Amino acid sequence: SHAGESFSPHAAMMSTAVRNAEKSRTSTCSFADRVARASIQEYLRVTNKTRWESSMQTVLAAFLLHDSKDDSLLVVSLGTGTKIAAREYVLEDAEGRVVRDSHAEVLARRALQRYLYREIQKCEQDPDGSGSIFEFHNVSSRFVLRASLTLHLYTSSQPCGNATLKRWAKPNSSLRFEGELWENNEHPRILIQAREEGQVAVLVKKDPGAQRKADEGGHEGESKVTCSREGMLAPGTASAKSGLGHVMCCSDKIAKWNALGVQGALMSILAHPIFITSITVGRKFSRPHCLRAFCCRLQDFNASTFPVDVMVES
């Protein structure tokens, strides 16, 4: 995970009273700056906006492909948003047309899957596959991402859930990575010493209906970490056992993508797993907490021991 350039329309329009999370900062590596800059520029291009015209603060996420042949970086999907659908609307949706999770990272991944399906179709139609990011692997009879390509995720703010729990590790704001494009070292194992407190727990996004009831009851807002019988709870989240939510937090979804790939169960029939090579986070970035949330709490998971048919059902 890397810190990258972040952009908030409010910060661009206001010269005073800028919140600490909106201030400019030094990234952990130059590649993170490239990823952030490319994502923001593509967002402004497709929305036909300038930074000054973007008056609403939101979260932006993007998936990018880097090609080592020419060091190019291509934004292949974008998503913006911070909302989820209330459970009552989902239950009323008999045809399954309601998008439950409209957080930026999730929308960007949905768009990425559409892009990947189109690329698979291109590879099927072209025997050489030269116009596609995929090539056909004869041994496994599945498509595989070309060797020169790597997938990268950008999010303008720390994903909700475990990554927002700034506990059980100390951030290093002065960290700077030099050398290769991105850090490629094996992560050290983390010490899981607060399992009961929620150090590695799975959280759900609190249902809007449950949040309204909490507000009406006069409880404190969701701007701070809270504590429950199930352990520490990140802002806007609830324990998976609480019944107060039905959608996994983005930190947990990203951890799942890092374990199983971003392609999803259905595409696993057609293609080898596609993994994220680096994650660039803008606002509120903390490297040790991101490592724990997105990767290292699954340090004992070994995807290679899973047969293909089991991975498809996961």
N, C-alpha and C positions, 0 to 999 in steps of 0.2 A: 504494500500500500504506500502511496506517495501523497504528499501534500501538493496541491496544484494551485494555480491562479483561480480565484473565485470572483464572481461578479454579482453584485446585488444592485438592482436599479436604484434603490433608495440611497445606497452609498454613492452612486454616481451622480445623483441629483442634489445631494446634501453635502455641503462643505464643512458643516459642524455637527456635533452630537452624533458622531458615527459610533455605533456599538463596536465593542472589542472584536466580536466575531466577524465584523464586516471590514476590518482594517486590512490593508495590504500586508503581505508577509512573504518571506523568502521560502521558496519551494524546496523540497528535499532533493530534487534533481531536475535538470533541464527538460528531460522527457515529459515530466509531469506538466511543465509549463506548456509544452507543445500540445499535449492532450487536451488540457483545459482551454487553450486558445482556439484550437480547431473546433471543439465542441460548441463553444459560445458563438464563434463566428458563423457556424452552420445554423445554429438556432436563430440568430438574428437574420440570416439570409432567408430561411424558409418561412419565417414569420413576417418578413418584410418590415422589420423594426430596426431602430437604432437603440443604443443604450439609453439615450435620453427619452425616447418614446416609451420604453418599458417601465411603466410606473407601478406595476404590481410585483411584489416580491413573491418568488416561487422557488421551487427546486428543479434543477435541470439535470437530467442524466443522459448519457450517450454511450453507445458501443462503437468502437473504432477498430479498424484492421490496420496493422502495420506490416509493410512488406519489406523484408530485409534486403531484397534485390536492389531497390532504389531508395530505401529509407523513407518511403512515402507513408502518409497517415490519412486514412479515409474514414469519415464518419458515416456509418451505415445505418444507424437508428438513433432516434431521439425520443425523449419523453419528458413531460413536465407535469407536476401535480403533487398534492399532499393529502388527498382525500380517499376515503373508502366508502362503499355503499353500506347503508344500514342493513342489518340482518333482515328486517321486516320487508324491505324491497327485494332482497334476494329470494326470500321464501315465496314472494308473490310472482316471481318471474318463472313461470312454468316452461317457457321456451329456452331458458338459459341465455338470454341476450344481455343481461345486466353485467357490466364489468365490475367485479367486486372490488378490486384493488386498483386505484388510480394514482398510486405513488409513482414518482418519476422513474425510479429504477425498474419497477415492474412493467410499466408501459414501454420503456425502452427495450426491455427484454422481449416483450410480445412483438414489438416491431422488428426486432432482430430475428425472431423465429420466422416471420413472414419473408424477410430478406433471405434467410438460409434456404427456405423451401424453394424460392424462385431460383436461387443459385444451383440447387440440386436439379431442378427442371432444366436449366441451361446445360448442365453437364450431361444429362440424359440425351438431350437433343443434339449435342455436338460430340461426335465420337472422340475427338481430340481433347475436348473439355478445356480448350485454351481460353474460352471466354468466361469461364467460371472460376470461383475461388476453390472449388472442389476438384478432386480427381478420383477416379474409381479404383478401389483397391480390390484386385482380383482374388486374393486369398480369402478375404473376409466377405467378399461380395457386397461391400458397403462403401459409401462415399467417405472420403477423408479430406480434411482441410490441407491445402497445399503447404509444403514444408516451409516455404519462405514467409508464411502468414502467421501472425499472432493476434489474439483478440484482447482488447483492453477496455476497461470500464471507467467512465468518468461520472462523478456525481458532485454537484456543486455544494452539497452539505452532507454532513455525516448521516448515513442511513439510520432510520429509526430502530429502536430496540437495543440490543446488547452493546453496540458501538457507542451509545450515548452514556453508558454507565462508566464514568471516569473513576473507577475504583480498582483495587487489586493490582495496580501497576502505576508507574510514574511516567508521565509524558516527557519527551525529550525535544524541546522546541528548537534546539540548535543543531539537530541532526541534518547533515548534508551528505548526499550520496554522489560520489564522483566515479567515473570509469565507464562501464557499459551503459547502454541506454536506460536500463532499469535494473534494480537490484535482483540478483538471481541466486542468492544464497539460501541455503536451507534454514528455515526458521528454527530457533531453539525451542525446545519443549517448554510449555508453560506449567507452572506449579498450580494445580487445582486445589486450593486450600479453603475455598469458601463456597462449596457446592450448595450447601443449604441456604446460603445468602443470595444465590442466583448468579454466581459467577459465570456459569456456562449454560444457564437455563434458556429454554425456548419460550419466547413471549409472543403474545398476539396483540394486534392493534385493537385498542378499545373501541367497541361498537359506538357509533354516534348516538344511538338511543341510550346506551348506558352512560355515556358522557353527559347527556342532557339531564338525566336523572340525578347524577352526581352534582351537577351545577345547581339544580333546584333544591338539593338537600343542603346546600350551603357549604360544601366541602371545598377545600383549597383547590385551585386550578391545577392544570397539568403541566406547569412550566418547570417543575422540579422533580428530581428523583424521589420516589416515595418508598415506604417499606410496608410489606404485608407479611402474612404468615408464610407465604411461598418465597419470600426473599425480597431483594431490591427490585423495584419496578421503574423502568425508564418512563419519561414523560409520554403520556398518551397510550400507554400499554397496560396489559393485564396478564396475569398468569394464565397459561394454557388450560388450567383446570378450573378457572374461576367462572367460566360461562359468560364472561363479559365481552368476549370477542370471538371472531371466527376466521380471522385472516392473519396469517403469519407475518411477523415483522420483517422489514427489509433486510436487517442484519442476518436473520435466520435464513431467508431465501437466498441471499448471496452465499452464505456458508453451504447451503445445499447445492447451489450451482457449482461451487468450487469442488464439491465432493463428487457430483454426478455429471456435471457438464451443464451448459446452458441450453442444449438442444431440446430437452424435454423427452418424455417417455416415448411418444409416437415417432419422433424423428430418430430415436435410437435404433429403430428397425432399419432405417435407411442409411444412417451415418454413424461414424465413430464419435464418441464423446468429444465435445468442443469445450475447452477450459479457458478461463480468464487468465491471462498472463500477468497483468498488473491492474491495480485499482488506484485511481487518482481521486482524492477527496479534497474538496475546497474548504468551506467553513467548518470550524470546530474540529479540525483534524487532530487526531492523537494516534501516533503510530502503534504503540503497544496495545491500545484498546481496540484499534481496527484489526490488528493481527489476531487478537483473541476472538473477536466477534466474527470475522469472515473466514477464518482459517484454523487457528491453532486449538480451539476448543474441540475440533474434530481430529485432533492429532493421532488418534488411535484407529481412525477409520481407514480402511484399505480397499479402495474401489476395485483393485485388480483381483481380489478374491471373489468378486461378484460375477456370476455368469451373465451373459448378455440378456437372457430372458428375465432374470431377476431385476436387472437394472431397468428394463423397460417397464416393469410394474412398480418401480419405486416412486 
